[in-house]
Amino acid sequence: MSGGTGMGASFDPDRIARLRTGLANSDTATRGSSALKLLWQRAIAIILAFTAALYGIEAVDSVTGHELDYAGGVIPRKEYGLDGILFGPVLHANWEHLIGNTLPVLVLGLLTLLTGIGRGLAATAIIWVIGESGTWLIGQPNSVHVGASVLVFGWLTYLLSRGLFTRNVAQLAIGLVVGLLYGSILWGVLPGQPGISWQGHLFGAVGGLIAGWVLSGDARRHRREANADRLASSG
């Protein structure tokens, strides 16, 4: 009889269900932690590789007497200046210019990639094309525009706007911190600073806003559907 009682307790369905639930929750948490760790690793690797590439390109540019700046920079409204739409953000006027951009590139680029590698790369592409295309359209005649600051301004406005568009608390918190750290640089979108491509800053920032809107489409759609379901159930 005692053996039968022991076997009955061992095969209690409720106890087994609780054990399975606990194991499932533990497995889900482990997978979530692993995915987050992998995201950080990939994001760090990508932004470090990109930054290293900027330094390598500047080294070549310096050796060649900055010929790359003129060959690959944005030259407004000149057909041969269209190459800058592809190459402008990876070129810099000098080492001081690159060093000044390095920390914002590392911080804001990393945070952008942490919104999702694919999403972060898509945001960067949108910012890149809009920022440099806008510079080509309205930049000062016969000027040459280079520098990763177009990406910096785009990443900044992308991170600031994404939380507002998605209504995600975590994204809003990231946007708030980014705004406190780097929000003051947005004054750089205004004209009047000699030697500064305010056009690149302005259109980079516009690109970031557009990227934030476009890439939050799923979240906005889910929010609308949830609101519609609540209205239907309350009615």
RAPE-V662835 format. One record per pair of residues at least 24 apart in sequence whose C-alpha atoms are under 6 Angstrom apart, sorted by the first residue. I is the first residue (numbers start at 1). GAP is how many residues later the second one is. D is the distance in Angstrom with one decimal. If there is no record, write none. Layout:
i	gap	d
I	GAP	D
I	GAP	D
//
This chain:
i	gap	d
43	67	5.9
43	70	5.5
54	36	5.7
73	71	5.7
73	72	5.5
73	73	5.3
74	70	5.5
74	71	4.9
75	68	5.8
75	69	5.0
76	60	4.0
76	61	5.9
76	63	5.2
76	65	5.9
77	59	5.7
77	60	5.9
85	47	4.9
88	58	4.6
89	57	5.9
89	58	4.7
89	59	4.3
90	58	6.0
91	55	5.4
91	56	5.3
92	54	5.5
92	55	4.8
105	47	6.0
108	47	6.0
123	88	5.1
127	27	5.6
127	77	5.6
127	80	4.3
127	81	5.5
130	77	5.3
131	69	5.6
131	72	4.3
131	73	4.1
134	69	5.6
135	64	5.2
135	65	5.3
150	50	5.2
150	51	5.1
150	54	4.7
153	48	5.8
153	51	5.5
153	52	5.0
154	50	4.5
154	51	4.3
154	53	5.8
154	54	4.0
155	53	5.8
157	48	5.6
157	51	5.0
157	52	5.7
158	50	4.2
158	51	5.4
158	54	4.9
161	51	5.9
162	50	4.8
166	50	5.8
166	53	5.4
//
